């Protein structure tokens, strides 16, 4: 069983920064990808940023240039640096880890709230 625990959420003013961390219970090399998703009230859960085992990254258009995803294999963590935050970034942020391609298995954390005040 894999456990993912997010931390680092909170309340920040527009233009501020936050750093989210996701701690995995197993070596993150096990996962094909690790990612951050977010879900605002009344909306679907959307991909924010993803990093592959090899270190390739991709971002949603709405966060490109402001957010940076990184991984620390030794610490078994994946981090999301968020800068120039906007009220529309307000959401619950979820850590995701995926294993497999044809028969993909997804693991999720419980989420951490990020609130950006205007």
Secondary structure, DSSP 8 states (H G I E B T S, - for coil): ---EEEE--EEEETT--EEEEEEESS-GGG-SEEEEEEE-TTS--EEEEEEETT--EEE-TTTTTTEEEEEETTTTEEEEEE-S--GGG-EEEEEEEEE-STT-EEEE---EEEEEE-
